[in-house]
């Protein structure tokens, strides 16, 4: 065997990246999605039936961010299609019982009101009207008139007191382009985020510590604007534009914006023939794998790439303005009012608060038809309320050589600092201003390209702050103009409990934050470093042989970190979802945990120690740090939860995973007593059947705990027993090993006996559960435990050909155009929720078929269909929901339950299945058994240690292997690909590689 230690290939690539300027670095970013938004497009929200999802406008503080039964969902109106909605025919003395998604008391007791209400909801296809409701139901009350809105048309029955109708309506609505329903969240990890959408608007503002434990997010900031101005320096003609397709002020926008997202970067490609330059806008945050502190910089960089294709020189002015002193349609209500004043304009309220030394915040609203300003001596949490405007005491400051800063002194969650500042150099100049009148601010920019007469701002009151950056481009020249938006809000609270943000330990003030991204330097090197970190990570995936849909999903799913919190006391926490406000439920956490353990493994270890701390005396790991969902947020670390088959088991599996993948012996020693206690609990809940009995699991809506045992829980049981055998071997614990081994053998036999169903001679599947009414139901994520077992190197838990038959039956019996149906064949057949699409099943189907050596193209069909339904049909990949409706349950294929969820992130097991990667750093072993045909290049994924493996065929028939490390350091005793082993130990740093042939 020949081999070679080589640094040439990787060093060459790194030198290429490092020698590029910021313009070229931005231009080299690759994107695998695109949404094209035109200024002629018509976009509008339509209300649809959903069980619960996260709304754009949150109307309650310290409460789940959820909306029940209906949701506004953005659509593109097709102007060529007529809009028609009427009730035809009217069915007198007719009831349409069932299918109600809303029941509403009409404003007037008249059935025509039901028609109006039904037309308001896109998913309403029929209605029934009762002049006197027979009982309280949802929003209706007994004895009152009620409109019952229907998601589908039920069988009619005669009822003399009911009037019904089937709607005659058209649906001239299309799914909008990618980047409008959701976009890449921008901002440092755990510091809050903002989305810059594809039309140039800003949404989902959480940078002031907003969460279900505090105040509401800001759904849409209409006056947050980016603009540019191009001047022909020969003719002095200028062209100013808002970077929006649908400008909200009397300034031209952009004809078309093509949106692209690749976390943590958004790109807005400005397509407009009348623009006298080629311009792309990038927005991005700092993200460095393996360096959590660096990745927690609370800042966003806006970079404008400009190319002058003309024969004449041009000047370019780039502007950002934000309405940071007033929050429109947000109310703050306090019982600590210190002054109530009649003021015609809310801007006067800002002045009044800043002039009153006792004032900390304010609210402007109509009271008895009078515009009224309320001044408070505290800072209550905000929530959405149309017509109210509120704010927090603060003043602006600026001098020509420094940033524009808004300072909000105090210790509340909304107290802190904002900063806007351009990146300057010898050939660029800046200006800044503050103003209550946004139109005046914009007009000055249109006229002058900035506000160059303002050289200093001291303790100013104003709603809007703005900065501009200006430069000159000669013909054929390319430049990048960048503006920094940073924030510093150190005081996080949980209800009334102060929990400062961890980043407050890294920075003392907003100036420290800005310096961390090089605002005080006079060249582009700091931003080049930021982009090099991003490109180094992205290139591991974008230069690989993975499918485009998978590359895009792997990169962008990391945006799920948007809801994470890291406190100064060392606690890392994350919501299950903003609309389901429990914290770090073990089973949900594990579905999303792979990018966390790979990029920032310390976050997983923090949670593991906390789960161990709250372990019950009987050995059961508690489900969650903070219980709750769909209601009031409970006090911090109110731990508890349900008896579940995928909580204690996952705790034990992750102990093995973390030990093998990080070689942390102390961690294993600390966890081992908790593992043993957990094993004893696992055995105790399986003592009668040899399989887990009447336990809940992450699939909680179908209430599977009513059945004696389930295949899902049984395969989790097999996986944890196998993990137990591995851990006890490491710890030389023969007694516990024998317990787990014996239980493992019994469990396999019991699955044979109780759960396997031979449908025909050639077909069969595992039953979803035992018991019931004798039905033969199939559950489509039943083998999740096997997915985990393969990724963590535990091998096959059951006969492979039998498991293959089950997967074949999943597709045969439960496939839909949106993904695999959760549960099929349960009695009674009216269990409508069984038709829903839970986002993990299709991904796990593909993972397992890869491990079973199915052709990768065939194996990935289900994964691609499920993810592309969200990526390319709904165009909403930065807001992937946990559950989508199936036909006959909600609106087929539309979001049904829980927004910004992590269920789909089990697809992170796919690259492990494709590469066949096995890692055991405790023994220095890394091996691969790839499923791809040569030549190929696949990602190598180890915590804080990432790279790639390339394999090609040589002319002499031998294979050539190149293992390249891009991030981290790695020492190995064994490195092997398909039993071709590198001869010798490996000791690599980032940028190095080894090469060998067989």
Secondary structure, 3 states (H helix, E strand, C coil): CCEEEECHHHHHHHHHHHCCCHHHHHHHCCCCCCEEEECCCEEEEEEEEEEEECCCCCCCCCECCCEEEEEEEEEEECCCCCCCEEEEEEECCEECCCCEEEEECCCCCCCHHHHHHHHHECCCCEEEEECCCCCCECCECCCCCEEEEECCCCCCEECCCEEEEEEEECCCEEECCCCCCCCCEECCCCCCCEEECCCCCEEEECCCCCCCCCCCCEEEECCCEEEEEEEECCCCCEEEEECCCCCCCCCCCCCEEEEEEECCEEEEEEECCCCCCEEEEEEECCCCCCCHHHHCCCEEEEEEEEECCCCCCEEEEEEEEECCCCEEEEEECCCCEEEEEECCCHHHHHHHHHHCCCCCEEEEEEECCEEEEEEECCCCCEEEEEEEEEEECCEEEEECCCCEEEEECCCCCCCEEEEEEECCCCCCEEEEEEECCHHHHHHHHHHHCCCCCCCEEEEECCCEEEEEEEEEECCCCEEEEEEEEEEECCCCEECCEECCEHHHHCCCCHHHHHHHCCCCCCCCHHHHHHHHHHHHHHHHHHCCCCCHHHHHHHHHHHHHHHHEEEECCCCEEEEEECCEEEECCHHHHHHHCHHHHHHCHHHHHHHHHHHHHCCCCCCCCCCECECCCCCECCCCCCCECCCECCCHHHHHHHHHHHHHHHCCHHHHHHHHHHHHHHHHHHHHCCCCCCCCCCCECCCCCCCHHHCCCEHHHHHHHHHHHHHHHHHHHHCCCHHHHHHHHHHHHHHHHHHHHHCEEECCCCCEEECCECCCCCCCCEECCCCHHHHHHHHCCCCCCCCHHHHHHHHHHHHHHHECCCCECCEECCCCCCCHHHHCEECCHHHHHHHHHHHCCCCHHHHCHHHHHHHHHHHHHCCCHHHCCCEECECCECCCCCEEECCCCCHHHHHHHHHHHHHCCEEECCCCEEEECCCCCCCEEEEEEECCEEEEEEEEECCCCCEEEEEEEEECEEEECEEEECCEECCCCEEEECCCEEEEEC
